[in-house]
Amino acid sequence: MVDMYKSVEIYNHLMNGRIINRERLGSHGEFETEALFSEIMDNLGDYKNQYAMSGFSLIANADYVYIIKGQAHDMAKTDIAMKAYCLLLLLGKYITSHNYRLEKLSVANGGLSLAEFNKIQAMPETKEILERANMGEDLFKSIKSILVERHIMYVHPITQNYLLSNSGKAFFEELMADFSAEIELS
């Protein structure tokens, strides 16, 4: 049975462009189950119907949930999604160029610090990528407004490092798979 209190909270998250992930960072700095995600998955048919009646498609998989306006088959990459991919591309370039393991972005005791974002900001390609994606010149501001506010990244409550959420990991893996496919074709 649908929990009406959680349903209201879910609505507020989704209508504000946020993703609901399977896990969230708890106040102690470890990943824990997200109750809102569990609520949706336990009542998936009801939630899909609710958003369909309002002209949205609820997109749900094993790790995260979000909504899009219109029907799922009409979905194309949105402007926000493309900006998120550009930011993830910059993070990936930094990680690989410094010989870090990709897990640095996704384990609770990892993440990127503000100092590392400053290093990414200083990379030669960063300014051009941010400008071409219409994000201005401030990488950290874009990270916060596009990745953190939408729950693609989390801020660790103790270390203040930035970590990928379930959706962030999935988007990053998709980006890396597309990049690997491009390399194989060339």
C-alpha positions as CSV (number, residue, x, y, z in Angstrom):
1,M,0.0,0.0,0.0
2,V,1.3,3.5,-0.9
3,D,2.6,5.6,2.0
4,M,1.0,9.0,1.4
5,Y,3.6,10.9,3.4
6,K,6.4,9.3,1.4
7,S,4.4,9.9,-1.8
8,V,4.4,13.6,-1.1
9,E,8.1,13.6,-0.4
10,I,8.8,11.6,-3.6
11,Y,6.7,14.0,-5.6
12,N,8.6,17.0,-4.3
13,H,12.0,15.3,-5.2
14,L,11.0,14.2,-8.7
15,M,9.2,17.4,-9.7
16,N,12.3,19.4,-8.7
17,G,14.5,17.4,-11.1
18,R,16.1,15.2,-8.5
19,I,16.8,11.5,-8.9
20,I,15.9,9.1,-6.2
21,N,18.7,6.6,-5.8
22,R,18.6,3.1,-4.2
23,E,21.2,4.3,-1.6
24,R,22.0,7.6,0.0
25,L,24.8,8.7,2.2
26,G,23.8,8.6,5.8
27,S,24.9,11.1,8.4
28,H,27.6,8.7,9.5
29,G,29.2,8.7,6.0
30,E,28.2,5.3,4.9
31,F,25.8,4.3,2.1
32,E,22.4,3.1,3.3
33,T,19.1,2.2,1.8
34,E,16.9,5.1,0.6
35,A,13.4,4.6,2.0
36,L,11.8,6.7,-0.8
37,F,13.4,4.3,-3.4
38,S,12.0,1.3,-1.6
39,E,8.6,2.9,-1.4
40,I,8.5,3.4,-5.2
41,M,9.8,-0.1,-6.0
42,D,7.3,-1.7,-3.6
43,N,4.4,0.2,-5.3
44,L,5.9,0.7,-8.8
45,G,2.6,0.3,-10.7
46,D,0.8,2.9,-8.6
47,Y,3.6,5.4,-9.0
48,K,4.0,4.9,-12.8
49,N,0.2,5.4,-13.1
50,Q,0.3,8.5,-10.9
51,Y,2.9,10.2,-13.0
52,A,1.4,9.0,-16.3
53,M,-1.9,10.7,-15.4
54,S,0.1,14.0,-15.0
55,G,1.9,13.7,-18.4
56,F,5.2,12.2,-17.1
57,S,7.0,8.9,-17.4
58,L,8.5,7.4,-14.3
59,I,11.8,5.8,-15.3
60,A,12.8,3.2,-12.8
61,N,15.6,0.6,-12.8
62,A,17.3,-1.4,-10.1
63,D,19.4,1.6,-8.9
64,Y,17.5,4.9,-9.4
65,V,14.3,6.5,-10.4
66,Y,13.5,9.8,-12.2
67,I,10.7,11.3,-14.3
68,I,10.6,12.8,-17.8
69,K,7.9,14.9,-19.4
70,G,6.0,13.0,-21.9
71,Q,6.3,9.3,-22.9
72,A,9.4,7.3,-22.3
73,H,9.7,6.4,-26.0
74,D,10.0,10.2,-26.8
75,M,13.0,10.5,-24.5
76,A,16.1,12.1,-25.8
77,K,19.1,13.4,-23.9
78,T,18.0,16.6,-22.2
79,D,20.1,19.7,-21.8
80,I,20.7,18.9,-18.2
81,A,21.7,15.3,-19.0
82,M,24.2,16.5,-21.5
83,K,25.7,18.9,-19.0
84,A,25.9,16.1,-16.5
85,Y,27.7,13.9,-19.0
86,C,30.2,16.8,-19.8
87,L,30.9,17.2,-16.1
88,L,31.4,13.4,-15.6
89,L,33.7,13.4,-18.6
90,L,35.9,16.0,-16.9
91,L,35.9,14.0,-13.7
92,G,36.8,10.8,-15.6
93,K,39.7,12.6,-17.4
94,Y,41.0,13.8,-14.1
95,I,40.8,10.4,-12.5
96,T,42.5,8.5,-15.3
97,S,45.2,11.2,-15.9
98,H,46.2,10.9,-12.2
99,N,46.1,7.1,-12.3
100,Y,43.4,6.8,-9.7
101,R,41.0,3.9,-9.7
102,L,37.5,4.7,-10.8
103,E,36.2,3.5,-7.4
104,K,37.6,6.7,-6.0
105,L,34.4,8.3,-7.2
106,S,32.0,5.8,-5.7
107,V,33.2,4.4,-2.4
108,A,32.2,6.0,0.9
109,N,35.9,6.6,1.9
110,G,36.8,8.1,-1.5
111,G,35.5,11.0,-3.5
112,L,36.9,14.2,-4.8
113,S,37.9,17.1,-2.6
114,L,37.5,20.8,-3.3
115,A,41.2,21.0,-4.0
116,E,40.8,18.3,-6.7
117,F,38.0,20.3,-8.3
118,N,40.4,23.2,-8.4
119,K,42.9,21.0,-10.3
120,I,40.1,19.9,-12.7
121,Q,39.2,23.6,-13.2
122,A,42.9,24.3,-14.1
123,M,43.0,21.5,-16.8
124,P,43.3,23.0,-20.3
125,E,40.1,21.5,-21.7
126,T,37.8,22.4,-18.8
127,K,37.1,26.0,-19.7
128,E,36.3,25.2,-23.3
129,I,34.0,22.3,-22.3
130,L,32.2,24.4,-19.7
131,E,31.7,27.2,-22.2
132,R,30.5,25.0,-25.1
133,A,28.0,23.3,-22.7
134,N,26.7,26.8,-21.6
135,M,27.8,26.3,-18.0
136,G,29.9,29.4,-17.6
137,E,33.5,29.0,-16.3
138,D,33.0,27.9,-12.7
139,L,33.3,24.1,-12.6
140,F,32.5,23.8,-8.9
141,K,29.3,25.9,-9.3
142,S,28.2,23.6,-12.2
143,I,29.0,20.5,-10.1
144,K,26.8,21.7,-7.3
145,S,23.9,22.8,-9.4
146,I,23.9,19.9,-11.9
147,L,25.3,16.9,-10.1
148,V,24.8,17.5,-6.4
149,E,21.4,19.2,-6.4
150,R,20.0,16.5,-8.7
151,H,21.5,13.6,-6.5
152,I,23.9,12.5,-9.2
153,M,26.6,13.2,-6.6
154,Y,26.6,13.3,-2.9
155,V,28.6,15.3,-0.4
156,H,30.2,13.1,2.3
157,P,28.9,14.5,5.6
158,I,32.3,14.0,7.4
159,T,35.0,14.4,4.8
160,Q,33.1,16.9,2.6
161,N,34.4,14.9,-0.5
162,Y,32.1,14.5,-3.5
163,L,30.9,10.9,-4.4
164,L,28.8,9.5,-7.2
165,S,25.4,8.2,-6.3
166,N,23.9,5.1,-7.9
167,S,22.6,7.2,-10.8
168,G,26.0,9.0,-11.1
169,K,27.8,5.6,-11.2
170,A,25.4,4.4,-13.9
171,F,25.8,7.6,-16.0
172,F,29.5,7.4,-15.6
173,E,29.6,3.8,-16.7
174,E,27.4,4.6,-19.7
175,L,29.8,7.4,-20.6
176,M,32.8,5.1,-20.3
177,A,31.2,2.4,-22.4
178,D,30.3,4.9,-25.1
179,F,33.9,6.2,-25.0
180,S,35.3,2.6,-25.2
181,A,33.1,1.8,-28.2
182,E,34.3,5.0,-30.0
183,I,37.9,3.9,-29.4
184,E,37.2,0.4,-30.8
185,L,35.6,1.9,-33.9
186,S,38.6,4.1,-34.7
